Every structure is written in C-alpha cells, then in structure tokens.
Amino acid sequence: MRREIWSCPTYSHETARMRPAMKTPRWAKGAVIMALLGWLGLAIVSYLSLPMFQTIWWFSKLMTAAAWIPAALWSFTAVMTYLTLKAYVRSFAVLVIAVLLGVVIFRIDWQALYIDSQFKFHRDEFAALAAENKLSRPLTVPWWMKYLSLDGQVRHLPVFEDT
C-alpha cells in the first residue's frame, strides 16, 4: 500500500508547520526591533547620501537601494509574525507605521537637510573662516566642508548672509 506524502499529518497542505520559537510574542518583538533598526539605518544612509555621492557616486545609490531591503523585509516579517499570532491590531499598527516611515523617508529632501544641518552644526567654524577671509589670511578649510560644495571644491560654496 502506497502512502502519499500529502496524507501525512506532519506535511498537511492545510496547516503550515512553524517552529515553536516563531509562535511566541518574543519573536514578534524582535522582528519589530529589527524593522525599526532597518528604518533607522535607511535614514542614516539617506542622510549621508551626499558625502557618499561625492566620494563614489555609484556607491551612494547602491547603498541607498540596499538600505531599503532590510527595512522592508523586517517590517514584512514583523507584520506576518503578528498575523500568525492572530494579533491583528498589532499587525495593522506595524504595517501602518512601516508605510508611514517609508513615505516620510522617501519624501524628505536629504541633500537639503544635510547641508542645512551642517551649516547649523558648524556655525562657529564658518564664522571663524569668514573672519580669516576678512583679514586676508590664508584659509585652512576643514575636511568636511568639501561635501557642502556642488563639485567638492571649497571655492564654490554658496554664501549666505544673516540679516
């Protein structure tokens, strides 16, 4: 008598077998934490895309594309884990948060944010350079300033005056 593999209760096509560790809320929390770390990593890579672009232009696009993968996959894993636990409200909440984070990260103008934040963080160093320039002294430009320029040359920095 020949038994078919699908008639065996351990290989039933109606119920998929899961490891017991994946059926616990602890696994779901870990997936949510990994998804949040993935979104944080994507935000960091997006913020640093301008310096990466000026260093190696193709590396910037590759890193940004690669940073979307863990954020999306861990978010999907968290949603599916909560669905398997029949925690539908938590699953929906994780899905909504992941979609909102994705939209926000996609819509932000990261280049403008990077440049504005660098001007804000290094205001004192810009003031010191302006004072040296007024005194006609040779300028010693910090290494990070080349990433604020269009072509990586400090002589092409845009000039703004506070009024």
N, C-alpha and C positions, 0 to 999 in steps of 0.2 A: 504494500500500500504506500503510495507516494503522498508525502505531505507538502503542501505548498508553503512557501515562506510567509505569505501574507496571512495564512490562517493561524500562525503562531501569535500568542497574545503579546509577546515582547516586541514584535515587529508589526503591530497593527497600524494600518494606514489611517485609522480614525483618531488615534491619540499619538502624538509625538512624545518620545521619551526625553526627559530632561534630567540632567544631573541634579541631585538633591541640593547642591550648593547654589544652583541658579534659581531655586524656588524660594529663597529667603529674601526678606526685605533688605538684609545687609548687602547683598549683591546689587540690588537696585540703587541703594545709596552710593555704592562705589561707582556705578555707571554714571550717576548724576554728577558726582565729583569729577570724574574723568571728562565728562562732557563740558563742565564749567572750565576745567583746565584747558581743554581744547579751544574753547571760545576765547579764553584769556590769551593763549598762545597765538591765536589768529589776530587778536587785537594788537599784540606786541609786534608781530611780523608786519602787520599793516602799517603801524606807526613808524617802523624802521624801514619802510619800503624805499623812501627817498635816499637815505645813505646807501642802502644796498644797491639801488639802481645806479647811483653814480660810481659805485665800486665795480660791480659786474652787472650789467644791465639785464642779461637773461636770467641771472640768479635771483633777482628780485621777483620777477614774475613766477618763476618756478617755486620759490619759497612761499609766495602768497597762495598759489594754487595748492601746494602741498599742505598748507596750514588749514585749508578748508576741510580736508579729508578727515582728520581725527575729530574735529568739532562736529561735523555732520554724522559720522559713523557712531561716535559715542552718544550723541543725542538720540539717534535712532535706536541704539542698544538700550538706552535708559527708557525710552517710550515702550519698546517691546517687552522689556523686563517687567515694567509696571502692568502692562496688559496681561502678561502671563500670570501675574499675581492677582489679577482681577481688581486692581486698584485703578479704576478708570479715571477718576478725578485727578489723581496724581499723574497719570499718563498724559491726560489732556493738558495739565499745567506744565509739564516738562515740554510737551510739544509746542505750546504757545510761547513759552519762554525761549525755546530754541529758535523758533521762527522770528520772534522779535529781535533777539540778539543778532541773528543773521542779517535781518533787514537793516538794523542800526549800523552794524559793522560794514555792510556793503555800501550804505548811503553816505557815510562820513567822508569828507574830503581830507584824507590822511596827510597829503602833502601840505595843505594849508595849516592843518593842525600841528604838524611837526615844525614848520617854520615859525608859526606864531608862538609855540611853546618854547622854542629855542631863543627867540627874542626876549620872551618874558623871563626865562631862567637865567639868561646871561646878560641882563641889562647893564650890570656894573662893568662887565668886561667890554661891552660896546661903548659905554661912556668913557672908559679909560683909553680905548683906541681913538675915539673922537678927540679927546684931549691931546693925545700924542700927535695926531694929524694936524691939529691947530698950531702946535708948536713946531711943526715941520720936522719932527723926529722920524727916524726910520721905524716902520711899523713891524712889530712881531705879532703875527696873526696866529691865534690858537688853531690847532689841528681840526677841530670840529666845525670851524666856520666855513670850510670849503663845501660842506654839504648844504649850506643855505643858498649857495650860488646856483645859477642856471647851468653853468658849464664847469663848475668845480674850481673856478678861479676867483679869488677873493676880490679882485679889482672890479668885478661885475655885480657886486652885492647891491641890492636895491637900498636906497637911502630914504628913511622916514624921519620926519621931524615932529616932535611932540609940540603941540600948541596949547 
